[in-house]
Amino acid sequence: MGVQQHRQSKSRVRKRRATQKLTAPGFISCPQCHEPKLPHRVCPECGYYKDKEVVAAESK
């Protein structure tokens, strides 16, 4: 098992950890109802995917 010989500086540790952040998913607008939705998913508002109604829309 490796044993630490020298302490790593804060800047060296933070440079390594800077790439480990989470990114928010990118939303797009639905071409039918213009509500925000995740890409490559059926629109939860209108039920359309690629200009076809795939799921019956939920009535509110």
C-alpha positions in Angstrom: 0.0 0.0 0.0 1.4 3.4 -0.9 2.3 5.8 1.8 2.1 9.6 1.2 5.6 11.1 1.1 4.7 14.8 0.6 1.5 16.7 1.2 -0.3 17.8 -2.0 -1.0 21.5 -2.2 -4.6 22.8 -2.2 -4.2 24.1 -5.8 -3.1 20.7 -7.1 -6.0 18.9 -5.4 -8.5 21.5 -6.6 -7.2 21.4 -10.2 -7.8 17.6 -10.2 -11.3 18.0 -8.6 -12.4 20.8 -11.0 -13.4 18.3 -13.7 -15.6 16.2 -11.4 -18.6 18.6 -11.3 -22.1 17.6 -12.4 -23.8 19.3 -15.4 -27.4 20.1 -15.7 -29.3 18.3 -18.4 -30.0 20.4 -21.5 -33.6 21.1 -22.2 -35.1 21.8 -25.6 -38.5 23.1 -26.6 -41.1 20.7 -28.0 -41.8 21.5 -31.7 -45.5 20.9 -31.1 -46.4 22.6 -27.8 -43.1 24.5 -27.2 -42.8 23.3 -23.6 -39.4 22.4 -22.3 -38.5 18.7 -22.5 -35.4 16.5 -22.4 -34.0 15.6 -25.8 -34.8 12.1 -27.3 -37.8 11.7 -25.0 -41.5 11.8 -25.5 -43.0 15.2 -24.6 -44.8 14.8 -21.3 -47.2 17.6 -22.1 -48.5 16.7 -25.6 -47.2 13.1 -26.1 -45.4 13.7 -29.3 -42.1 12.3 -30.4 -40.5 13.2 -33.8 -43.7 14.7 -35.2 -45.9 11.7 -34.3 -48.3 11.3 -31.4 -46.9 8.3 -29.5 -48.7 8.6 -26.2 -52.2 10.0 -25.6 -51.9 13.3 -23.9 -52.9 13.5 -20.3 -56.0 15.7 -19.8 -55.7 18.1 -16.9 
